[in-house]
Structure formats: C-alpha cells, structure tokens
Amino acid sequence: GSLVDVSSDVCSSDLPLDDGGGGARLLHKWTVLFSIRTTGRAAFLSVGWPGMAGAQTAINEHGLALGNLTSYAGQVTPLGVPPGFIYRQMADGASTRGEASAILRSASRAMGNNLVVSSGREASPALFGFLPDAVDELPPGNGIRAYTNPLQTRKGPRQYAPNAPLLRV
C-alpha cells in the first residue's frame, strides 16, 4: 500500500492513498460525531467511537481544536483522570490555548500522552507532551510543526521502545 510504516511501536497519522476507499469506509462505519451542548459550557464537536467516553478529538465554538496523538509513556497511575475526560473538560471549558493549558496542568493525569491544541482565534497551535507528574508545551517553530510519537518534550522525544524511529517532517 501507500502507507508509510513508521513503526509498529509508535502512533502517527497515515493516509491510505490507494486502498479504493476501504480505510475511509471502515472509519465511516464505526465513527461517531458527537455534538455536545451543555448549559453554561462551550458547545463542541468531537469525533469518537462507540463505547468511548470523553473526547479524543474536538473543536469548540471558540475555535479551540484538540487532536489526540496517543503516546504510551510508561507512566500510568490508577489515581488519575484518563486523558479523554481531561480533553472533554478542555473542549467545553476553554476558549484559548492558555485556558486549555491551565486545565491540563491542573488535572490529576492518569497517564502520559501527546495532545495538539490549536486556537483558531489566536492562530496559536502547540503540542503538549505530558505525564502524570509533568506537562511540557512545545509551540510551533518556523511557522509550522509536524508531530508524531513518541512522547515529545522540550528535551526531545522520549523513546519508549528500543530503536523506535521518529518521523520528522
């Protein structure tokens, strides 16, 4: 196929170019678009799958968009909140990247992950690489930033699998 095989040990986004639409049909069949309107909170749209709670990707009425890049970081605690629930709090409770950052930083995080947050009104994207005990925010460089896994921090990628390649664009 036309997919780029980065590694079976990392999470990235791939676009199948020559599968005759099979990938799109599979995603369409099982994908759910949620339209959430809670009194006193920001309305938002979220794409997810049956049985999933919280938000994995979302865009709210203020133009704040969240994109989950699942990144196993090796640190998990049963005492924290799963990322999807934190992302939902960000989607319905933040109107700026700064407000989204504050929600993520104040949350009791159950695990590490990468999350792209973009504010259309501010023209301001960033990648948040976080763990249960730390949050790192990486702003774009040179006007563009492409993200893939493993977990990203200011100190560079955290390799969680031996020799896992990192695709840099």
Salt bridges, closest charged atoms under 4 A:
ASP92 OD1 - ARG41 NH2 2.82
ASP92 OD2 - ARG88 NE 3.87
ASP136 OD1 - ARG154 NE 3.10
GLU137 OE2 - ARG97 NH2 2.99
GLU137 OE1 - ARG105 NH2 3.34
